[in-house]
């Protein structure tokens, strides 16, 4: 025997004939005879599946949603203090939405970049676009939440890459 950890995502309950008898639930068998059905309940818990995904896809900073089930495709973070960062971030968010991506746009004005980055890690959207200091030069950072890799590239290149 092997001891292993598992997670329950579904269940099967054998209900027998108790409820079928109470309801008078009968069907014709293969011989055309009326018989009481035997009942069962089978289910997969959607919330259980989400809990398992969260348990298996996280680090010490928060969730890392797999792209196939992430609540958003891209998280755009306006991290600069200058208006240009917010303008560029909003433009990127709009372009990504036009490309039919689901976008979470963090445009909170009086929140520090560090808090926004912490929130981005906690939420765990797979791809994060950081619009900060380089916004005036058309540069943004593309952050892969799963690998932690960050790459500086033009806003246009970031939109093109994410829109594929």
C-alpha positions in Angstrom: 0.0 0.0 0.0 1.2 3.5 -0.8 0.2 6.6 1.1 -0.3 9.6 -1.1 -1.9 13.0 -0.9 -5.1 13.6 -2.9 -7.8 16.1 -3.4 -11.4 15.4 -3.9 -13.0 17.1 -6.9 -16.1 15.1 -7.2 -18.3 12.6 -5.5 -20.7 9.7 -6.0 -23.5 8.9 -3.6 -25.5 5.8 -3.9 -29.0 6.8 -2.9 -30.6 3.4 -3.5 -34.4 3.3 -3.8 -35.3 5.4 -0.7 -36.2 8.6 -2.6 -37.5 6.8 -5.7 -40.0 4.8 -3.6 -41.1 8.0 -1.8 -41.7 9.7 -5.2 -43.1 6.6 -6.9 -40.4 6.8 -9.6 -40.8 3.7 -11.8 -39.6 2.7 -15.2 -40.2 -0.2 -17.6 -37.4 -2.8 -17.5 -36.3 -4.9 -20.5 -39.2 -7.2 -20.0 -41.8 -4.4 -19.9 -42.3 -4.8 -16.2 -42.7 -1.6 -14.0 -39.7 -1.4 -11.5 -38.5 1.2 -9.0 -35.3 2.9 -10.1 -32.1 2.8 -8.2 -30.8 6.3 -7.7 -27.3 7.8 -7.5 -25.9 11.3 -7.3 -22.8 12.2 -9.2 -21.1 15.6 -9.2 -17.9 17.5 -9.9 -17.5 20.6 -7.7 -16.5 23.7 -9.8 -15.4 25.5 -6.6 -13.3 22.4 -5.7 -11.6 22.5 -9.0 -10.8 26.2 -8.6 -9.4 25.5 -5.1 -7.2 22.7 -6.5 -6.0 24.9 -9.4 -5.1 27.6 -6.8 -3.3 25.1 -4.5 -1.2 23.7 -7.4 -0.4 27.1 -9.0 1.0 29.5 -6.5 4.1 30.7 -4.9 4.8 32.6 -1.7 3.5 35.8 -3.2 0.2 34.7 -4.5 -1.6 32.8 -7.3 -0.2 32.0 -10.7 -3.3 31.2 -12.8 -2.8 28.9 -15.8 -3.7 30.9 -18.9 -6.6 28.5 -19.7 -8.5 29.4 -16.5 -7.1 32.8 -15.6 -9.8 35.4 -14.9 -8.0 37.8 -17.2 -5.5 37.4 -20.0 -3.4 40.4 -19.2 -2.9 42.7 -16.2 -1.9 46.2 -17.2 -0.3 48.2 -14.3 0.2 51.9 -14.5 3.2 52.2 -12.2 4.5 55.7 -13.0 3.7 58.9 -11.2 3.5 60.9 -14.5 0.3 61.2 -16.5 2.1 59.8 -19.5 2.4 56.4 -17.8 -1.4 56.3 -17.2 -2.1 57.5 -20.8 0.2 54.8 -22.3 -1.2 52.1 -19.9 -4.8 53.0 -20.9 -3.9 52.9 -24.6 -2.3 49.5 -24.2 -5.3 48.2 -22.2 -7.7 49.5 -25.0 -5.6 47.9 -27.7 -5.5 44.6 -25.9 -9.3 44.7 -25.4 -9.7 45.5 -29.1 -7.7 42.3 -29.8 -10.4 40.5 -27.8 -8.3 39.9 -24.6 -9.7 40.2 -21.1 -7.7 42.9 -19.4 -7.4 43.9 -15.8 -6.2 47.6 -15.7 -4.8 48.9 -12.5 -5.1 52.7 -12.8 -5.2 53.5 -9.1 -3.7 57.0 -8.7 -2.7 57.2 -5.1 -1.2 53.7 -4.8 2.5 53.1 -4.9 4.0 50.9 -7.6 5.2 48.4 -5.0 1.6 47.9 -3.7 0.4 47.5 -7.3 3.1 44.9 -8.0 2.2 43.0 -4.8 -1.4 43.0 -5.8 -0.5 41.8 -9.3 1.4 38.9 -7.7 -1.5 38.1 -5.4 -4.1 38.1 -8.2 -1.8 36.0 -10.4 -2.8 37.0 -14.0 -0.3 35.1 -16.2 1.0 38.2 -18.2 1.5 41.6 -16.6 2.4 44.8 -18.5 4.1 47.4 -16.4 3.9 50.9 -17.6 6.3 53.1 -15.6 9.5 55.1 -16.0 10.0 54.2 -19.7 6.5 55.2 -20.8 7.7 58.6 -22.1 10.0 56.7 -24.4 7.4 54.1 -25.4 9.0 51.4 -23.3 7.1 49.0 -21.1 8.0 45.8 -19.1 6.3 42.5 -19.9 6.3 40.3 -16.8 5.6 36.6 -17.0 4.0 35.7 -13.6 4.8 32.0 -13.9 8.5 32.3 -14.7 9.1 35.7 -13.1 11.0 36.8 -16.2 10.7 40.5 -17.1 11.5 42.0 -20.5 11.7 45.6 -21.6 10.2 46.2 -25.0 8.2 48.8 -26.9 4.5 49.2 -26.1 3.7 48.3 -29.7 5.8 45.1 -29.5 4.2 44.1 -26.1 0.7 44.5 -27.6 1.7 42.6 -30.7 3.1 39.7 -28.7 0.2 39.5 -26.3 -2.4 39.7 -29.1 -1.1 36.6 -30.9 
